[in-house]
Amino acid sequence: MPLKVEFQFDFGSPNAYLAEVAIPGIERRTGVKFEYVPVLLGGIYKATGNMSPFDSLRGIKNKPEYQALETQRFIRRHNVTKFRQNPFFPVNTLMLMRGAVAAQFEGVFEPYFRAAYHHMWEEPKKMDDVEIFRNAFISSGIDIDRLIARAQQDDVKKRLIDLTNDAVSRGAFGSPTFFVGKEMFFGKDQLRDVEESIVEQIRQPVPKTA
């Protein structure tokens, strides 16, 4: 059975955006494709009692500054050129994430995904405003009215809930979370370990069956 590697993301996480920039390089080097799994970060936080760094770092001396430094190091290491901080952060991503599931169901996930990240972290907008959301996707050539309607259907809503609950049941507490087989890794700074685990697991000998 091929090795399953998952990238669990929420468009509201800047670290998930940055991590995704590095994924194509890992795929080229290992020959393993990542599965992109939309989850609702707010749901994960509620289920685990976690909170975003935006909240958890407030009032802590030195740590926010160090995390900003680490982010700049990551940006330089991976030659990230398009990232911009979203001035409207944090953004409620329920519409975006339901849209991602709808786009998967409708076979248009890749263009939707690229447009969503573009309007969240490259030309940042307040993407929890319905009109801004709609106009942004229209400007990127996405048939967003069809996806908005699809996103209101029960199977889409249930799918996002199920993916989010499954992530929590397997140990997730934030985004980005990666699974390499059964091994979980959290955060963009674990990508080196993610790649090492992929290489290690694809090299393991397949057990012989009787």
N, C-alpha and C positions, 0 to 999 in steps of 0.2 A: 504494500500500500504506500502511495507517495506521501512524503512528509507534509503535514499540514502546518502552515505558518500563517498566523493571523495578526493583523494590525487593527486593533480596536480603537476607534477614533470618535471624537466629537468635534465638530467644526469650531466650537467655542474655545478649544484649547490651543493656545499659540505653540505649545511644545509639541502637540500632535502635528501641527503644520510643519514645524521645523524637522521633526523626525521623518515625515513622509518624503521630504526632499532627498533624504539619504537612502530611501528604500530601493529605487531603481539600481543604484550601484551595487547594493547587496544582492539583488536579483541577478544582475549580470555576472557577478563573481561566483555565485553559488549555483546558478541555474534553477533556483527555486522561486516560484512566484508567490507573493503574499496575497492572502485573501483579505479584502477590506471589509471590516465588520462595523457598521454604524451602531453606536450605543448612545444612550442619553446620560450625559455626565451628571446632570441634576438628579436623575434617578439613582445613579450610583452613589453620589454623595449622601442622599437621603437614606439609602439602604445601609450604608456603612458608617454613617456619622462623620464622614470626612468633609472637608471644605476646600475651596480653591486656594491656591497660594495668595491670590489677591486679598483674601480674608485672613488666612492663617498667618501671613507674614506682617500684617499690619501692626505697627508699634514695636517690632523686634529690631533691635539695634544690630547693624552690620549684615545680617543674613540676606535681606532683599538686595543690598548692593552686591554681595558676593554672587547671588543667583543671576543677577544681571550680567556680571562679569563672565560667568560660565556660559550664559546664552551667547554673548559676543564671541567667546572662544569657539563655540559650536558653529556659529554662523561663519566664522573665518575658516574653520576646518573643512566645512562642507561647501564652501563657496556659495552661500545663500545670498542672492542678490536682490530678491523682490520683496522680502519680508518688511512689513511696516506694522508698528503697534497700532491696534485699533483704538481710537480715542473714545469709542462708545463701550469699551470692555468694562464689565462683563455683559455679554449679549445672551439673551434667552434663546436657546437653539432648538426649541421644540419643532418649529416649522421647518428649519433646515434639516433636522435629523429625520423627521417623517418624510420630507422630500427625498432624502437619500434612499430610504427604503422603497419609496414609490418609484424612484428612478431605477433601482435594481430590478423591481418587478416589471418595469416597462422596457428594460433593455437599453437605458440611456444613462447608466450610472457614470461612466467616465466623463462625458461632457458636463454633467451636472456637478460632479465632484470638483472638477477643475474650476468651474465657474464659482462655486460656493467658496472655495479657498481664495480665489482671486478677489472676491468682494468682501471677504472677511479679513484677509491678511496681506494683500498686495495693493489693492485700492480700497482701504477699509471703509465700511459703511455700517449704519445701524440696521443690521439685518434681522432684527426682531420687529421692525416696523413693516407692516404688511405692504404698503405701497412702495417703500424703498426696496424691500425684498423682491417684489414682483418686477419693478422696473430694472433692477440689477440683472436679473436672470434674462429678461427680454433683451437687454443690451448685449448679452452674451449668446444670443441666438437659441435660447432654451424655450421650449413650449411649456412655460411654467404654469399657465392656467390649467393645462391637462394634468400636470403633476400635483398642483394644489388640490384639484378635485380628487385625484387618486389618493392623495395623502389623507383625505378625510374618511376613507373607507376602513372598515373594522379590521380587515386582514393586515393592512399596513400598520395601524396602531398596535395591534397585537404583536406583530413581528418585532417592532421596536422594543416593546415591553419585554418580550421573551428574550431577545438578544441581550438586553440590559440585565435582566435577572440572571441569565446564564453566566454573564461575565462576573457578576458578584459571587455566584455560587462556586465559581472556579478560582476565586481569590482576588478579583480586580477591585480596586478602590479609587481609580482615577483614569486619566487618559493622557498620553498614549499608553496602552497596555499591549504587549506582544505575547503570543503563545507560539512556542516552537514545539510541536507535538503537545506534550502535557506540561512542558516547562514554561513558567510565566516570568516575564520581565516587565518592569515598569519604568517608563520615562525615556526621553530621547537619549540620555547619557548611557543607557544600557545597550545601545545598538551594536557596539563592538561585541558584547557578550551574546547578543542575539545572533550575530553572524557566526561567531565561534560555535554556538550550539547547533546551528543549521549544518555547518560543515561536519561537526562531530557526529550528528545523528544520521546524516546521509551516508557517512562512511561506515556506519555500524553494519556488520554482516547480518544478512537476513537469516533467521533461524530456519534450519532445515525441518521439513515436516515428514512424518513417517509415510 
